[in-house]
């Protein structure tokens, strides 16, 4: 099942989307779905990183220790 959503985007971005859609022979909605999925995944990764950054119980590993462990 899918849901229709209406959004406004700048003309320049819409033009680029149209070009990519023609070049790839895929509908604009395909590219919008892929871009939104990638953005949401990236946002989730950033939130995890921020949470870990603020987690005082999460140990900090020095560059030297990391290099030793990775044998660099």
HUKA-V920704 format. One record per run of one state. SS is the DSSP state (H for helix, E for strand, - for the rest). FROM is the first residue (numbers start at 1). LEN is the number of residues. If there is no record, write none. Layout:
SS;FROM;LEN
SS;FROM;LEN
This chain:
-;1;10
H;11;14
-;25;3
H;28;27
-;55;8
H;63;8
-;71;2
